[in-house]
Amino acid sequence: MHNLELTDLSKAFKNKAAVRNVNVSLTHGVYGLLGENGAGKTTLMRMLCGILEPTSGTVLCDGIPIRQLGGNYRMLLGYLPQDFGYYKDFTALRFLHYMAALKALPEDYARDRIGELLELVGLSAEKQNKLKTFSGGMIRRIGIAQALLNDPEILVLDEPTSGLDPGERVRFRNIISSLGKNRLVLLSTHIVPDVEYIADKILLMKDGSLIHVGDESLLLSRAAGRVWKCLVPETDVDLLDRKYIISNLRHQGQAVELRIISEERPAPDAQQTEATLEDAYLYLVKRP
């Protein structure tokens, strides 16, 4: 098992800081990197993969800077970017062989490995079909397969379920969960349920900074006692929305049931309720 250490890691583009002084240690298991679009998740992952040079700080693998490790680090790494390039007229089989050649994998090994991966992602029956005929979910599964060609011990996935329907998201989460048993998996997303069921630890990112690192129970504890349910007239909703974080809204006749995240009781008849992971996420990300 390998260890990644991010120390005072920062990245600025001109005068804008995209990542600010990130310090975190990652070992094996599934890490869910949660944050809104623009929080700095992709920039952080690209530095971790050695694609972007940090403005300051270091990324260490087993105590050695990844730039110093060079090709040895890349052999440990599998990466699925949010928008990965592929040739639409290639079949799934041809594309994976092409990617294996780019990674300089031996031909015999590649042939066996591609067969295993097509089985893993459920695309063995479609291996001779052209990628332009694939759905978005199938393309993401091919993306996972290409990231796993070299059997990486560190797997980095950037928004892998973006744009997928619920069924494909579930399939994808199950694949990722099985992969985390014997490797380090870092999964970035802005969709809370994607990490709720599979992440061993959750990293929460806001405005380029990590504002939370810990397991689900620790994140839930941050919002404990701050989630309320109340039934209010529809005319009061806008006022409450301006003052508090509303995580859910449901119409009930002429009234509206609200789920509100607040340090204080938001309405006279508001009752405290148990926090969900989404409540905790909104509390930490949306509060000033």
DOGUKOL-248151 format. One line per 5 residues: number of its first residue (from 0); their letters; for each residue x, y, z of C-alpha. Coordinates in pm, 1 decimal, always signed. Each point is the difference from the previous one (the first is absolute). Layout:
NUM) A) X/Y/Z  ...
This chain:
0) MHNLE) +0.0/+0.0/+0.0  +121.2/+346.4/-86.6  -32.8/+328.5/+184.1  -57.6/+341.0/-156.4  +87.4/+310.2/+199.3
5) LTDLS) -116.0/+341.3/-118.3  +186.9/+275.1/+185.0  -93.7/+369.9/-24.1  -113.7/-67.0/-356.4  -113.7/+312.5/-187.0
10) KAFKN) -70.1/+101.3/-357.7  -69.0/+346.6/-135.9  -91.5/+103.0/-353.7  +108.2/+362.7/-49.3  -153.6/+173.3/+301.8
15) KAAVR) -257.4/-267.8/+84.6  +73.2/-268.6/+259.3  -158.7/-327.6/-114.0  +143.4/-216.2/+280.3  +112.6/+139.3/+334.6
20) NVNVS) +242.2/-170.1/+240.9  -142.0/-352.2/-10.8  +144.4/-239.3/+256.0  -125.1/-358.0/+6.1  +131.1/-356.3/+17.6
25) LTHGV) -160.8/-276.8/-208.8  +48.7/-375.5/+36.4  -206.2/-290.5/-138.2  -379.3/+10.5/-22.6  -254.5/+224.4/-171.8
30) YGLLG) +20.3/+374.9/+59.3  -289.2/+216.9/-113.0  +103.2/+353.4/-97.1  -318.1/+206.7/+27.1  -47.3/+359.5/-106.7
35) ENGAG) -196.7/+230.9/-223.9  +103.5/+59.8/-359.1  +292.1/+242.0/+8.9  +113.1/-101.4/+349.7  +342.0/-110.1/-131.2
40) KTTLM) -50.0/-378.2/-10.6  +124.1/-51.7/-356.0  +303.4/+223.3/+50.6  +89.8/-193.6/+314.9  -32.1/-334.7/-177.3
45) RMLCG) +207.1/+114.6/-297.9  +281.5/+99.7/+235.5  -28.2/-333.6/+179.5  +35.7/-173.6/-337.7  +303.1/+209.0/-98.1
50) ILEPT) -181.2/+170.7/-288.7  +12.4/+346.6/+161.3  +300.5/+145.3/+179.1  -91.9/+147.8/+340.8  +64.6/+367.1/+63.4
55) SGTVL) +125.7/-109.7/+341.2  +0.3/-308.7/+216.8  +72.3/-363.6/-81.6  -161.1/-332.9/-79.7  +191.4/-291.7/+150.9
60) CDGIP) -48.3/-368.2/-75.7  +146.7/-213.9/+276.2  +203.1/+301.2/+109.9  +147.5/+76.9/-345.5  -110.0/+294.8/-220.7
65) IRQLG) -199.8/-131.9/-296.9  +209.8/+207.6/-242.6  +304.7/-187.8/+122.5  -172.2/-336.2/-45.2  -95.0/+84.6/-361.2
70) GNYRM) -102.8/-306.7/-200.1  -1.1/-222.2/+308.3  -279.3/+212.9/+144.0  -197.6/-6.2/-324.8  +10.5/-380.4/+5.8
75) LLGYL) -175.8/+10.2/+337.2  -263.2/+240.6/-125.4  -332.4/-37.6/-180.5  -188.7/+316.6/-96.0  -346.4/+63.5/-139.0
80) PQDFG) -45.2/+372.1/-75.8  -343.6/+155.4/-13.6  +22.5/+25.1/-379.7  +231.5/-266.3/-132.6  +82.0/-16.2/-369.0
85) YYKDF) -90.0/-298.3/-216.0  -37.0/-82.1/-368.1  -367.1/-45.4/-81.6  +65.4/-232.9/-293.2  +209.9/-238.4/+210.1
90) TALRF) -166.6/-306.4/+141.0  +23.5/-45.8/+375.1  +256.5/-276.7/-51.8  +214.4/+201.8/-239.3  -8.5/+305.3/+226.6
95) LHYMA) +119.7/-196.5/+303.2  +280.8/-161.3/-203.2  +96.3/+346.5/-123.8  +12.3/+133.7/+357.3  +200.8/-303.4/+112.9
100) ALKAL) +255.7/+72.7/-274.1  +27.2/+362.5/+114.9  +71.8/-128.1/+351.1  +268.7/-233.8/-144.6  -167.2/-310.4/+140.6
105) PEDYA) +118.0/-337.4/-136.2  -234.8/-135.1/-267.8  -72.7/-332.7/+171.5  -70.3/+171.7/+330.7  -219.6/+261.5/-167.2
110) RDRIG) -213.0/-261.2/-177.2  -74.9/-187.1/+322.6  -46.6/+316.8/+202.3  -243.1/+153.0/-251.8  -214.0/-313.4/+13.5
115) ELLEL) -13.0/+20.4/+380.2  -90.1/+368.8/-2.1  -274.2/-31.2/-259.5  -152.6/-265.8/+222.0  +39.4/+221.1/+309.0
120) VGLSA) -178.3/+298.5/-157.9  -266.0/-216.0/-166.6  +91.9/+71.9/-362.4  +131.1/-333.0/-127.5  -302.4/-44.4/-229.2
125) EKQNK) +52.9/+348.3/-152.3  +377.1/-17.4/-48.4  -26.7/-3.1/-382.4  -241.8/+295.2/-8.7  +124.3/+346.8/-86.6
130) LKTFS) +21.0/+249.9/+282.9  -224.8/+244.5/-184.8  -287.9/-243.0/+58.2  +58.5/-8.2/+378.7  -212.8/+180.9/+257.3
135) GGMIR) +155.0/+245.3/+243.3  +7.9/-264.6/+270.3  +175.2/-249.8/-226.3  +261.1/+261.8/-92.7  +69.3/+65.1/+369.1
140) RIGIA) +41.6/-375.4/+51.3  +248.9/-14.4/-286.6  +174.9/+291.7/+171.3  +30.7/-203.6/+318.6  +136.0/-294.1/-200.1
145) QALLN) +273.9/+211.7/-163.9  +95.2/+144.0/+340.9  +42.5/-355.0/+135.7  +206.7/-141.4/-286.9  +328.0/+14.9/+192.0
150) DPEIL) -167.3/-138.0/+316.7  +71.9/+325.5/+187.7  +37.2/+15.8/+374.9  -113.0/+364.1/-0.4  -321.3/+75.1/-190.0
155) VLDEP) -118.7/+359.1/-55.9  -352.0/+57.7/-135.5  -124.4/+351.2/-82.2  -381.2/+31.6/-1.2  -40.7/-355.9/-136.2
160) TSGLD) -379.6/-7.5/+35.7  -70.0/+343.7/-146.2  -292.2/-17.6/-243.6  -87.5/-363.2/+73.8  -351.1/-123.7/+66.3
165) PGERV) -75.8/-148.5/+346.9  +46.3/-359.6/-114.6  +341.9/+68.2/-151.7  +103.1/+195.0/+309.4  -80.4/-298.5/+221.0
170) RFRNI) +192.4/-234.9/-232.8  +296.4/+236.7/+0.6  +0.9/+36.2/+379.2  +0.6/-377.6/+39.9  +303.6/-30.9/-227.9
175) ISSLG) +186.5/+271.8/+190.2  -85.7/-155.1/+335.9  +149.9/-333.6/-105.6  +314.6/+174.3/-126.4  +64.3/+169.4/+334.3
180) KNRLV) +66.5/-324.5/+184.2  +366.6/-20.9/-99.1  +97.4/+341.9/-133.9  -27.7/+371.5/+65.2  -299.4/+149.0/-181.7
185) LLSTH) -65.9/+374.3/-8.1  -341.0/+85.7/-144.7  -103.9/+361.9/-53.4  -363.5/+99.8/-38.3  -259.5/+263.4/+87.9
190) IVPDV) -267.9/-272.4/+37.7  -25.3/-98.1/+368.0  -156.0/-350.0/-47.6  +297.7/-98.5/-217.4  +222.2/-5.8/+308.6
195) EYIAD) -260.8/-67.5/+268.4  -2.5/-375.0/-56.5  +359.9/-73.4/-98.8  +246.0/+253.3/+148.2  +208.3/-104.2/+300.0
200) KILLM) +92.2/+364.8/+51.4  -147.6/+322.2/-133.6  +204.1/+304.3/-97.7  -206.6/+316.2/-28.2  +134.7/+283.5/-214.3
205) KDGSL) -115.5/+362.2/-9.9  +162.1/+294.4/-179.8  +319.6/-197.0/-58.1  +44.2/-112.6/+361.4  -69.1/-327.7/+176.8
210) IHVGD) -248.6/+84.1/+274.5  -67.5/-354.8/+121.0  +178.9/-336.8/-1.6  -153.6/-299.9/+172.9  -248.3/-284.9/-18.1
215) ESLLL) -374.7/+39.7/-47.5  -80.8/+0.8/+371.4  +241.6/+287.2/+62.3  -153.2/+203.6/-280.8  -351.2/-68.1/+129.9
220) SRAAG) +104.7/+114.9/+347.3  +89.1/+343.3/-144.6  -369.1/+60.0/-79.3  -150.8/-169.3/+304.6  -260.1/+219.2/+170.3
225) RVWKC) -14.0/+238.1/-293.8  -268.1/-162.6/-217.9  -366.3/+94.9/+43.0  -336.4/-87.2/-154.7  -294.0/+236.4/+2.0
230) LVPET) -329.8/+63.9/-177.3  -44.5/+360.3/-114.2  -236.3/+200.5/-222.5  +117.1/+21.6/-360.4  +36.0/+379.3/+37.8
235) DVDLL) +276.2/-49.2/+261.1  +226.9/-218.4/-217.2  +189.7/+279.8/-178.6  +77.5/+177.5/+326.1  +129.3/-319.7/+162.6
240) DRKYI) +199.7/-86.9/-312.4  +182.0/+333.1/+20.0  +82.4/-51.3/+366.2  +77.6/-373.2/+26.0  +129.6/-297.2/-199.4
245) ISNLR) -299.0/-201.5/-124.2  +99.5/-356.2/-88.5  -346.1/-122.6/-97.7  -344.9/+139.2/-77.1  -328.7/-185.7/-40.1
250) HQGQA) -344.5/+144.7/-61.0  -282.4/-123.2/+221.6  -323.9/+164.7/-110.3  +21.4/+372.4/+77.2  +306.7/-48.3/+222.4
255) VELRI) +360.1/-96.7/-70.8  +213.3/-240.8/+201.4  +357.2/+124.5/+20.7  +322.0/-168.9/+105.3  +220.9/+281.3/+128.0
260) ISEER) +364.4/+3.3/+108.0  +52.3/+259.8/+269.6  +187.5/+60.3/+324.5  -323.1/+139.0/+149.0  -363.8/-108.3/-6.4
265) PAPDA) -123.0/+147.6/-332.4  -372.1/+7.6/+87.8  -198.9/-29.6/+325.2  -131.2/-348.7/-78.5  +321.0/-131.5/-163.9
270) QQTEA) +113.8/-338.8/+127.7  +355.1/-134.9/-5.2  +59.9/-302.5/-222.8  +290.7/-232.0/-69.2  +258.8/+135.4/-243.9
275) TLEDA) +70.2/-177.5/-328.6  +329.2/+9.2/-188.6  -151.7/+248.7/-242.5  -101.8/+224.4/+290.4  +355.4/-7.1/+136.4
280) YLYLV) +143.1/+72.7/-344.2  -228.4/+300.0/-49.1  +66.2/+126.7/+353.1  +377.2/+8.1/-50.6  +0.5/+115.0/-364.0
285) KRP) -280.1/+255.6/+0.2  +48.4/+173.2/+332.8  +198.8/+327.4/-10.4
